[in-house]
Amino acid sequence: MKKMISRRNFLKAAALAGSAMALSACGGKSSANDKAAAAIVVDGPVEFPLAETITLTGTTSYPAGSESEPNNRTIFKRLEESTNVHIEWTAIQSDQWGDKISLNMSNPNTLTDFIFTADFSDSNLLRYASQGVVIPLEEYIDTCMPNLQAVFEKYPEYRTMCTDTEGHIWALPWIEQLGVDKTAIQTVGSMPFINTKWLNFLGLEMPHNVDDFEQVLIAFRDNADRIKSEFGIEGDIIPMSCIVNDGDQDPAILINGFGEGYGDQDKSRHIAVTNDRKVICAAAQPGYRAGIEWLHKLYTENLIDLEAFTQEWSTYVSKGKAGRYGVCFTWDVANIDNLTDWEPLPPLTADTTNITPYNGSFTSGFNRGRCVVTAKAANPALVCAWLDQMYIPIQSAQNNWGTYGEDDGFDIFEMSTNADGEPMLKHAPLGDESPVEVREAESVNGPLAVLNDYYDVYVTCPDDAQYRLDWIEQIYTPEMHNDYVFPNVFMSNEDTETVSELETDLSTYMNTCKADWIMNGMADGAWEEYLGMLEEYRLSDYLAIMQKYLDAYYA
């Protein structure tokens, strides 16, 4: 009842802001189509295509440099043909999304029926829910979203992860299963790669401990002129490049072998779970300190890229494409250079050998806040029925990666058949194409589910995912000695707000110290001061909340 009152208040405010025009489609068009959509009675699954064309409004993002008009993308063209639903899109460039979507969500004149690529954090999701801007979806999922319901029935943990502490589902998820548990593709994000072409040229062996690794980097540095001459490289040789504190380009995986081996894989929360199910701050462990001091040693020896603390992704890639790196870090080295000349660097031993899997990874890729339906929607059941089409297996695969039969350009898929003669999307060879760039040109993302069960039935496993899965299973999984990761829990509104505030301060401070220490070293007493400041930023309170939810999850 409280949520319904909030929704009425929001709609009342919208009406005051601009009467009927405020709740009509973007661009000041009439609300006749809103009335037409509202007139369609939806009390169960909808049969598409509709008898008459209905227009809904949506907001989505698109990568810079790719198609900016969603309706020009083949996937959305086919969806309109198959559903007879036309979407009037508000499209926002991805690098401007955060600021612009916040403004749009606070202004009824710019609000659309649904936000397709919302990617809202838990705190934002619950804030919009409490304000009545987004609506609960659990009843619509049960009555008019059979495709998503089928996913939830098969994997009930996903419904649990989507449900808040009061029993509401405020958003539709993005789910991508590739591997399971310790073999899941998300267990290792920032993967280290080493240039085997340089190793072989210098007659070096693959390093397996931190001392040998350091000697390899020194050899790259000291033989820079020979390497440049042999391989025709323009620009300075860089023994090791990375982007400190930047997601998959951060070098934190190198310090997993120090101390007890926790490293610091979780770049936003800096936590790990011990084998006795205790939540700890990975960035406050003695091994973390030792690992950071070792990275500083590498930096003082001119083995780490001087731009590692400031460079943008585009700069990082351009230097990689020029063949200047001996070691780099990323999700897939094919985005930086090529597959032929590179191999994943094995886990390095210092005091131990360990790889801490990334938190939340055992249930594969999951985004709780991917898509929301707003209070503006005149017929939310119809909106949900259309969004449910995104969970059709063969549709989800296209939304996630790309499509087939494009008029021009590169196709991600060819339409093929599976062993039973049923339609199946077959990944086309990537050749020299960058996986990221091709997918950005074709995919639309949004809410979807790609399950392990779908491979070789509805879609083949992409080559770049398969070789990454192989790397993880063969190289990293055997050294994953942590049995637990922090799961994808949905906290209460109060705890979500508290955690969000604490996380911001803690993470900012930890990342600032990390970059400073790698570059400038750790002064006497700095570590003790750091631990004291973490307590000033209420680290103990933060860990207590995380522990509460971990205990509840396993209870």
DRENROPA-91627 format. One record per residue (C-alpha): x, y, z. Coordinates in steps of 0.1 Angstrom, whole numbers, padded with zeros to 4 digits. Layout:
BEGIN
NUSE  c1  c2  c3
NUSE  X  Y  Z
...
END
This chain:
BEGIN
NUSE  c1  c2  c3
NUSE  0000  0000  0000
NUSE  0028  0023  0008
NUSE  0044  0017  -0026
NUSE  0011  0024  -0043
NUSE  0007  0057  -0025
NUSE  0043  0066  -0035
NUSE  0034  0058  -0071
NUSE  0003  0080  -0070
NUSE  0024  0108  -0055
NUSE  0049  0105  -0083
NUSE  0022  0106  -0110
NUSE  0005  0135  -0093
NUSE  0038  0154  -0094
NUSE  0042  0144  -0130
NUSE  0008  0158  -0138
NUSE  0016  0191  -0121
NUSE  0048  0193  -0140
NUSE  0032  0191  -0173
NUSE  -0003  0176  -0173
NUSE  -0009  0149  -0199
NUSE  0021  0160  -0219
NUSE  0044  0150  -0191
NUSE  0033  0114  -0193
NUSE  0032  0112  -0231
NUSE  0059  0099  -0253
NUSE  0092  0119  -0254
NUSE  0092  0147  -0279
NUSE  0058  0162  -0270
NUSE  0037  0138  -0291
NUSE  0001  0131  -0282
NUSE  -0009  0106  -0256
NUSE  -0033  0088  -0280
NUSE  -0010  0058  -0283
NUSE  -0006  0057  -0245
NUSE  -0044  0053  -0243
NUSE  -0042  0026  -0270
NUSE  -0016  0007  -0251
NUSE  -0035  0011  -0219
NUSE  -0067  -0003  -0235
NUSE  -0050  -0036  -0242
NUSE  -0060  -0060  -0214
NUSE  -0031  -0082  -0202
NUSE  -0040  -0108  -0177
NUSE  -0016  -0135  -0189
NUSE  0011  -0142  -0216
NUSE  0006  -0120  -0246
NUSE  0005  -0134  -0281
NUSE  0027  -0115  -0304
NUSE  0026  -0099  -0330
NUSE  -0002  -0076  -0317
NUSE  -0032  -0071  -0341
NUSE  -0023  -0034  -0343
NUSE  0009  -0015  -0339
NUSE  0014  -0001  -0304
NUSE  0041  0024  -0294
NUSE  0060  0022  -0261
NUSE  0088  0044  -0249
NUSE  0122  0033  -0237
NUSE  0156  0046  -0227
NUSE  0188  0028  -0236
NUSE  0225  0034  -0239
NUSE  0249  0029  -0268
NUSE  0287  0028  -0270
NUSE  0306  0058  -0283
NUSE  0313  0053  -0320
NUSE  0285  0029  -0326
NUSE  0250  0033  -0340
NUSE  0232  0060  -0320
NUSE  0196  0053  -0332
NUSE  0184  0020  -0316
NUSE  0158  0014  -0343
NUSE  0185  0013  -0369
NUSE  0199  -0019  -0353
NUSE  0189  -0051  -0369
NUSE  0179  -0067  -0336
NUSE  0153  -0040  -0328
NUSE  0141  -0040  -0364
NUSE  0133  -0077  -0361
NUSE  0117  -0073  -0327
NUSE  0093  -0047  -0341
NUSE  0084  -0070  -0369
NUSE  0078  -0100  -0346
NUSE  0059  -0081  -0319
NUSE  0042  -0052  -0338
NUSE  0055  -0030  -0309
NUSE  0073  0002  -0319
NUSE  0096  0017  -0294
NUSE  0103  0054  -0293
NUSE  0138  0055  -0279
NUSE  0157  0080  -0258
NUSE  0193  0070  -0265
NUSE  0222  0081  -0243
NUSE  0259  0076  -0251
NUSE  0274  0051  -0226
NUSE  0301  0075  -0213
NUSE  0274  0100  -0205
NUSE  0249  0076  -0190
NUSE  0255  0081  -0153
NUSE  0247  0118  -0152
NUSE  0220  0119  -0179
NUSE  0199  0089  -0166
NUSE  0199  0105  -0131
NUSE  0184  0137  -0145
NUSE  0159  0117  -0167
NUSE  0147  0097  -0137
NUSE  0140  0128  -0117
NUSE  0120  0145  -0145
NUSE  0086  0132  -0156
NUSE  0090  0150  -0189
NUSE  0119  0128  -0198
NUSE  0108  0096  -0182
NUSE  0100  0067  -0205
NUSE  0079  0035  -0200
NUSE  0110  0015  -0192
NUSE  0148  0019  -0189
NUSE  0163  -0009  -0210
NUSE  0199  -0007  -0199
NUSE  0194  0009  -0165
NUSE  0223  -0009  -0147
NUSE  0211  0006  -0115
NUSE  0230  -0001  -0083
NUSE  0210  -0015  -0054
NUSE  0210  0019  -0036
NUSE  0197  0037  -0067
NUSE  0172  0009  -0074
NUSE  0157  0011  -0039
NUSE  0157  0049  -0039
NUSE  0137  0050  -0071
NUSE  0114  0024  -0056
NUSE  0108  0044  -0025
NUSE  0101  0075  -0046
NUSE  0076  0055  -0066
NUSE  0095  0062  -0099
NUSE  0098  0024  -0106
NUSE  0072  -0002  -0100
NUSE  0075  -0037  -0085
NUSE  0075  -0065  -0111
NUSE  0070  -0098  -0092
NUSE  0033  -0101  -0101
NUSE  0039  -0093  -0138
NUSE  0067  -0119  -0139
NUSE  0043  -0145  -0125
NUSE  0014  -0137  -0149
NUSE  0028  -0123  -0182
NUSE  0065  -0131  -0184
NUSE  0067  -0169  -0190
NUSE  0102  -0168  -0205
NUSE  0118  -0152  -0174
NUSE  0096  -0173  -0152
NUSE  0111  -0204  -0168
NUSE  0146  -0191  -0160
NUSE  0136  -0186  -0124
NUSE  0120  -0220  -0121
NUSE  0152  -0237  -0134
NUSE  0175  -0216  -0113
NUSE  0156  -0203  -0083
NUSE  0187  -0186  -0069
NUSE  0183  -0159  -0095
NUSE  0148  -0150  -0083
NUSE  0161  -0149  -0048
NUSE  0189  -0126  -0058
NUSE  0164  -0103  -0076
NUSE  0141  -0101  -0045
NUSE  0145  -0074  -0018
NUSE  0140  -0080  0019
NUSE  0103  -0071  0016
NUSE  0097  -0095  -0012
NUSE  0097  -0071  -0041
NUSE  0115  -0074  -0075
NUSE  0122  -0039  -0088
NUSE  0142  -0047  -0119
NUSE  0147  -0074  -0146
NUSE  0181  -0091  -0145
NUSE  0209  -0097  -0170
NUSE  0222  -0133  -0166
NUSE  0251  -0148  -0185
NUSE  0262  -0183  -0175
NUSE  0296  -0193  -0188
NUSE  0310  -0221  -0167
NUSE  0301  -0229  -0131
NUSE  0315  -0223  -0096
NUSE  0353  -0221  -0098
NUSE  0354  -0226  -0136
NUSE  0329  -0197  -0143
NUSE  0343  -0171  -0167
NUSE  0338  -0143  -0141
NUSE  0361  -0159  -0114
NUSE  0391  -0141  -0130
NUSE  0385  -0106  -0143
NUSE  0418  -0089  -0147
NUSE  0439  -0116  -0163
NUSE  0476  -0112  -0168
NUSE  0491  -0119  -0202
NUSE  0528  -0123  -0211
NUSE  0544  -0118  -0245
NUSE  0557  -0153  -0255
NUSE  0572  -0139  -0287
NUSE  0596  -0119  -0265
NUSE  0601  -0148  -0242
NUSE  0611  -0171  -0270
NUSE  0633  -0145  -0287
NUSE  0653  -0140  -0254
NUSE  0654  -0177  -0246
NUSE  0634  -0172  -0213
NUSE  0611  -0196  -0195
NUSE  0576  -0189  -0184
NUSE  0579  -0175  -0148
NUSE  0560  -0192  -0120
NUSE  0572  -0172  -0090
NUSE  0576  -0135  -0083
NUSE  0614  -0135  -0084
NUSE  0615  -0152  -0118
NUSE  0588  -0128  -0131
NUSE  0608  -0098  -0120
NUSE  0639  -0112  -0138
NUSE  0618  -0116  -0170
NUSE  0607  -0080  -0168
NUSE  0643  -0069  -0163
NUSE  0653  -0089  -0194
NUSE  0626  -0071  -0214
NUSE  0638  -0038  -0202
NUSE  0675  -0045  -0207
NUSE  0670  -0059  -0242
NUSE  0646  -0032  -0254
NUSE  0668  -0022  -0284
NUSE  0671  -0058  -0296
NUSE  0634  -0064  -0292
NUSE  0625  -0032  -0311
NUSE  0649  -0041  -0339
NUSE  0638  -0077  -0342
NUSE  0601  -0070  -0343
NUSE  0601  -0035  -0359
NUSE  0584  -0018  -0330
NUSE  0579  0020  -0330
NUSE  0580  0036  -0296
NUSE  0596  0026  -0262
NUSE  0594  -0009  -0250
NUSE  0572  -0012  -0218
NUSE  0580  -0044  -0198
NUSE  0546  -0043  -0180
NUSE  0516  -0020  -0185
NUSE  0483  -0018  -0167
NUSE  0458  0007  -0154
NUSE  0460  0009  -0116
NUSE  0425  0008  -0100
NUSE  0407  0003  -0133
NUSE  0387  -0029  -0134
NUSE  0401  -0056  -0157
NUSE  0433  -0036  -0163
NUSE  0444  -0036  -0127
NUSE  0475  -0057  -0117
NUSE  0461  -0069  -0083
NUSE  0461  -0105  -0094
NUSE  0499  -0105  -0092
NUSE  0498  -0101  -0054
NUSE  0476  -0132  -0047
NUSE  0508  -0152  -0038
NUSE  0518  -0130  -0009
NUSE  0509  -0137  0028
NUSE  0478  -0159  0030
NUSE  0470  -0153  -0007
NUSE  0439  -0132  -0007
NUSE  0452  -0105  -0030
NUSE  0426  -0079  -0037
NUSE  0404  -0090  -0066
NUSE  0373  -0071  -0057
NUSE  0381  -0036  -0069
NUSE  0350  -0019  -0055
NUSE  0345  -0037  -0021
NUSE  0380  -0050  -0014
NUSE  0367  -0080  0005
NUSE  0372  -0117  0005
NUSE  0357  -0147  0023
NUSE  0379  -0171  0043
NUSE  0373  -0208  0043
NUSE  0357  -0205  0077
NUSE  0332  -0181  0061
NUSE  0345  -0149  0076
NUSE  0343  -0117  0056
NUSE  0377  -0099  0057
NUSE  0391  -0067  0041
NUSE  0416  -0081  0015
NUSE  0433  -0047  0013
NUSE  0441  -0047  0051
NUSE  0460  -0080  0051
NUSE  0498  -0084  0057
NUSE  0500  -0101  0023
NUSE  0484  -0072  0006
NUSE  0510  -0049  0021
NUSE  0538  -0071  0010
NUSE  0524  -0073  -0025
NUSE  0521  -0036  -0029
NUSE  0556  -0031  -0017
NUSE  0568  -0055  -0043
NUSE  0549  -0037  -0070
NUSE  0566  -0005  -0059
NUSE  0600  -0023  -0063
NUSE  0591  -0031  -0099
NUSE  0581  0005  -0104
NUSE  0614  0019  -0091
NUSE  0632  -0005  -0115
NUSE  0614  0011  -0145
NUSE  0595  -0021  -0151
NUSE  0560  -0007  -0149
NUSE  0544  0018  -0174
NUSE  0548  0054  -0162
NUSE  0513  0061  -0175
NUSE  0498  0032  -0155
NUSE  0481  0056  -0131
NUSE  0466  0080  -0156
NUSE  0461  0064  -0190
NUSE  0427  0059  -0206
NUSE  0415  0027  -0222
NUSE  0421  0041  -0257
NUSE  0457  0050  -0249
NUSE  0463  0016  -0233
NUSE  0450  -0002  -0264
NUSE  0469  0019  -0289
NUSE  0502  0011  -0272
NUSE  0493  -0025  -0271
NUSE  0484  -0026  -0307
NUSE  0518  -0011  -0314
NUSE  0534  -0042  -0299
NUSE  0551  -0023  -0271
NUSE  0541  -0045  -0241
NUSE  0558  -0074  -0224
NUSE  0530  -0080  -0199
NUSE  0495  -0065  -0198
NUSE  0462  -0070  -0180
NUSE  0428  -0073  -0194
NUSE  0397  -0095  -0199
NUSE  0409  -0107  -0233
NUSE  0443  -0100  -0248
NUSE  0428  -0100  -0283
NUSE  0414  -0065  -0274
NUSE  0449  -0053  -0267
NUSE  0471  -0071  -0293
NUSE  0466  -0106  -0306
NUSE  0462  -0142  -0294
NUSE  0491  -0157  -0313
NUSE  0519  -0140  -0294
NUSE  0504  -0140  -0259
NUSE  0496  -0165  -0231
NUSE  0480  -0161  -0197
NUSE  0506  -0157  -0169
NUSE  0503  -0185  -0144
NUSE  0496  -0178  -0107
NUSE  0528  -0164  -0092
NUSE  0541  -0178  -0060
NUSE  0556  -0156  -0033
NUSE  0547  -0171  0001
NUSE  0519  -0193  -0013
NUSE  0501  -0200  -0046
NUSE  0465  -0189  -0047
NUSE  0439  -0172  -0069
NUSE  0410  -0156  -0050
NUSE  0379  -0159  -0073
NUSE  0360  -0127  -0078
NUSE  0330  -0122  -0055
NUSE  0296  -0132  -0069
NUSE  0312  -0152  -0097
NUSE  0300  -0186  -0087
NUSE  0265  -0178  -0100
NUSE  0282  -0165  -0132
NUSE  0274  -0131  -0147
NUSE  0246  -0113  -0130
NUSE  0232  -0078  -0129
NUSE  0202  -0073  -0107
NUSE  0193  -0038  -0118
NUSE  0196  -0041  -0156
NUSE  0161  -0030  -0166
NUSE  0132  -0012  -0148
NUSE  0096  -0004  -0156
NUSE  0086  0031  -0146
NUSE  0055  0047  -0131
NUSE  0050  0064  -0164
NUSE  0039  0032  -0181
NUSE  0002  0033  -0190
NUSE  0001  -0005  -0193
NUSE  0030  -0020  -0173
NUSE  0017  -0055  -0180
NUSE  0021  -0050  -0218
NUSE  0056  -0034  -0212
NUSE  0066  -0065  -0192
NUSE  0052  -0089  -0218
NUSE  0073  -0071  -0245
NUSE  0104  -0072  -0223
NUSE  0098  -0109  -0217
NUSE  0106  -0115  -0253
NUSE  0142  -0106  -0244
NUSE  0143  -0138  -0224
NUSE  0136  -0161  -0253
NUSE  0168  -0181  -0256
NUSE  0177  -0173  -0291
NUSE  0168  -0136  -0286
NUSE  0189  -0134  -0254
NUSE  0219  -0146  -0273
NUSE  0216  -0120  -0299
NUSE  0209  -0091  -0275
NUSE  0241  -0102  -0256
NUSE  0265  -0106  -0284
NUSE  0251  -0095  -0318
NUSE  0231  -0110  -0347
NUSE  0232  -0125  -0382
NUSE  0221  -0114  -0417
NUSE  0233  -0078  -0414
NUSE  0231  -0058  -0446
NUSE  0267  -0048  -0442
NUSE  0296  -0052  -0419
NUSE  0307  -0081  -0398
NUSE  0282  -0106  -0384
NUSE  0286  -0122  -0350
NUSE  0264  -0152  -0360
NUSE  0254  -0174  -0388
NUSE  0219  -0189  -0386
NUSE  0225  -0227  -0384
NUSE  0209  -0258  -0369
NUSE  0216  -0279  -0338
NUSE  0219  -0317  -0337
NUSE  0181  -0320  -0337
NUSE  0177  -0298  -0368
NUSE  0163  -0268  -0348
NUSE  0174  -0232  -0354
NUSE  0207  -0224  -0336
NUSE  0229  -0194  -0338
NUSE  0265  -0203  -0347
NUSE  0293  -0179  -0339
NUSE  0311  -0167  -0369
NUSE  0350  -0167  -0368
NUSE  0362  -0134  -0354
NUSE  0393  -0133  -0376
NUSE  0412  -0101  -0370
NUSE  0381  -0083  -0357
NUSE  0381  -0070  -0321
NUSE  0354  -0089  -0302
NUSE  0344  -0058  -0282
NUSE  0341  -0035  -0313
NUSE  0320  -0060  -0333
NUSE  0296  -0067  -0304
NUSE  0292  -0030  -0296
NUSE  0282  -0025  -0333
NUSE  0255  -0052  -0332
NUSE  0243  -0061  -0296
NUSE  0216  -0042  -0277
NUSE  0222  -0057  -0242
NUSE  0193  -0050  -0219
NUSE  0176  -0077  -0198
NUSE  0184  -0112  -0209
NUSE  0195  -0147  -0198
NUSE  0221  -0169  -0215
NUSE  0223  -0202  -0196
NUSE  0248  -0230  -0198
NUSE  0219  -0252  -0210
NUSE  0216  -0231  -0242
NUSE  0250  -0239  -0257
NUSE  0248  -0261  -0287
NUSE  0210  -0260  -0285
NUSE  0202  -0223  -0292
NUSE  0237  -0209  -0296
NUSE  0273  -0220  -0298
NUSE  0297  -0208  -0271
NUSE  0317  -0179  -0285
NUSE  0353  -0188  -0294
NUSE  0367  -0160  -0272
NUSE  0346  -0172  -0243
NUSE  0356  -0208  -0248
NUSE  0394  -0202  -0248
NUSE  0390  -0180  -0218
NUSE  0370  -0207  -0200
NUSE  0398  -0231  -0210
NUSE  0425  -0208  -0195
NUSE  0406  -0205  -0163
NUSE  0399  -0242  -0159
NUSE  0434  -0253  -0168
NUSE  0456  -0225  -0153
NUSE  0437  -0207  -0125
NUSE  0410  -0230  -0111
NUSE  0435  -0256  -0098
NUSE  0450  -0227  -0077
NUSE  0417  -0214  -0063
NUSE  0419  -0225  -0027
NUSE  0392  -0203  -0014
NUSE  0359  -0222  -0012
NUSE  0336  -0192  -0009
NUSE  0329  -0159  -0026
NUSE  0307  -0131  -0013
NUSE  0273  -0139  -0030
NUSE  0250  -0115  -0048
NUSE  0228  -0105  -0019
NUSE  0200  -0079  -0019
NUSE  0203  -0059  0013
NUSE  0176  -0039  0030
NUSE  0172  -0002  0020
NUSE  0189  0009  0052
NUSE  0218  -0014  0049
NUSE  0222  -0007  0012
NUSE  0224  0031  0019
NUSE  0249  0025  0048
NUSE  0271  0001  0027
NUSE  0270  0025  -0002
NUSE  0282  0054  0019
NUSE  0309  0034  0037
NUSE  0320  0017  0004
NUSE  0325  0050  -0013
NUSE  0348  0064  0014
NUSE  0367  0032  0020
NUSE  0373  0023  -0016
NUSE  0384  0059  -0025
NUSE  0409  0059  0004
NUSE  0422  0024  -0003
NUSE  0426  0030  -0041
NUSE  0443  0064  -0034
NUSE  0468  0048  -0010
NUSE  0474  0019  -0034
NUSE  0483  0041  -0063
NUSE  0505  0063  -0041
NUSE  0523  0034  -0025
NUSE  0531  0017  -0059
NUSE  0544  0049  -0073
NUSE  0561  0065  -0042
NUSE  0566  0037  -0018
NUSE  0553  0032  0018
NUSE  0568  0055  0044
NUSE  0576  0044  0079
NUSE  0544  0042  0099
NUSE  0522  0046  0068
NUSE  0507  0011  0071
NUSE  0497  0016  0107
NUSE  0482  0050  0099
NUSE  0463  0034  0069
NUSE  0448  0007  0092
NUSE  0438  0034  0117
NUSE  0421  0055  0090
NUSE  0402  0025  0077
NUSE  0387  0022  0112
NUSE  0380  0060  0111
NUSE  0360  0052  0079
NUSE  0341  0025  0098
NUSE  0356  -0006  0082
NUSE  0345  -0027  0111
NUSE  0309  -0016  0107
NUSE  0311  -0023  0070
NUSE  0324  -0058  0075
NUSE  0298  -0065  0101
NUSE  0270  -0057  0077
NUSE  0286  -0079  0050
NUSE  0290  -0107  0075
NUSE  0254  -0105  0085
NUSE  0243  -0111  0049
NUSE  0268  -0138  0043
NUSE  0256  -0157  0074
NUSE  0219  -0152  0063
NUSE  0227  -0165  0028
NUSE  0242  -0197  0041
NUSE  0216  -0201  0069
END
